[in-house]
Amino acid sequence: EPGRRPGPPRSVPARRAFTMIELVVVVTIVAIMMTYAVLNLDLLVPGTRLEATAKHLGATLAMAHNRAIVSGKRHGMIFDFKERQYQVVLPPKEVIVLVQGREFRRLEKDELPPETLPQGISFLDLVISGEKFTNGKVETALHPSGSGEGITVHLRNEVGDRYTLELPPLTGIPVYQEGEIASKFVIKEEDVK
């Protein structure tokens, strides 16, 4: 080649790159840090956890209400103050049992598994058609006609924040409000007379 000096060949500068192992280690460390941050974010924002819990409970109530209407069968909800749980009770299902070649029909209770409120969240009270409950296990019906009992649930968290969830019997559309709002489903004495 013209203009080229004789001598040893020119070396290409070595490029320094990350190895796959280095990249995996860095990604793993970042993932662990993000997981830790997300888990602790819940502890930093108890009001958000309270609102999310109310909305999850409201969605469960609405789902049970809608299933009752669609199936044409009564559904229910169980609220357990002590265990901080709630549960959808489905209508009994018919089971056919064969005994010595003969068919027998029986009804078996059917329930969805209970859901536990998140740590630090508890039921303050529950108002069903004007009757207030503050402890024990409470069961309410969700009728297929959409009629029935109005449900108000008051939740609280460990810092004293409160949240109200109402499920009107006719619409089955949950209504959410910050704070402890008096139930709209209270039966007044003049209404009974």
Long-range contacts (C-beta under 8 A, 24 or more apart in sequence): 42-118, 46-120, 46-157, 46-158, 46-159, 46-161, 47-157, 47-159, 47-161, 49-118, 49-120, 49-121, 49-157, 50-121, 50-155, 50-156, 50-157, 50-161, 50-162, 50-163, 51-163, 51-176, 51-178, 53-117, 53-118, 53-121, 53-155, 53-163, 54-153, 54-155, 54-163, 54-164, 54-165, 54-176, 55-174, 55-176, 56-115, 57-86, 57-153, 57-155, 57-165, 58-165, 58-167, 58-174, 58-176, 59-174, 60-86, 60-88, 60-115, 61-142, 61-151, 61-165, 61-167, 61-172, 61-174, 62-167, 62-172, 62-173, 62-174, 63-88, 64-88, 64-142, 65-142, 65-146, 65-167, 65-172, 66-172, 68-142, 68-143, 68-144, 69-144, 69-145, 69-146, 69-172, 71-144, 72-144, 73-144, 74-141, 74-142, 74-143, 74-144, 75-141, 75-142, 76-139, 76-140, 76-141, 76-142, 77-139, 77-140, 77-142, 77-151, 78-111, 78-114, 78-137, 78-138, 78-139, 79-123, 79-126, 79-133, 79-137, 79-138, 79-139, 79-140, 79-153, 80-114, 80-136, 80-137, 81-122, 81-123, 81-133, 81-134, 81-135, 81-136, 81-137, 81-138, 82-135, 82-136, 82-137, 83-114, 83-116, 84-116, 84-117, 84-121, 84-122, 84-123, 85-114, 85-115, 85-116, 85-117, 86-114, 86-115, 86-117, 87-111, 87-112, 87-113, 87-114, 87-115, 88-112, 89-139, 117-155, 120-157, 120-158, 121-155, 121-156, 121-157, 121-158, 122-155, 122-156, 123-153, 123-154, 123-155, 124-154, 124-155, 124-156, 124-162, 124-180, 125-154, 126-151, 126-152, 126-153, 126-154, 127-151, 127-152, 127-154, 127-183, 127-185, 127-186, 128-152, 128-185, 129-185, 129-187, 130-183, 130-185, 130-186, 130-187, 132-183, 142-172, 143-169, 146-170, 146-171, 146-172, 149-185, 150-183, 150-184, 150-185, 151-185, 152-183, 152-184, 152-185, 154-180
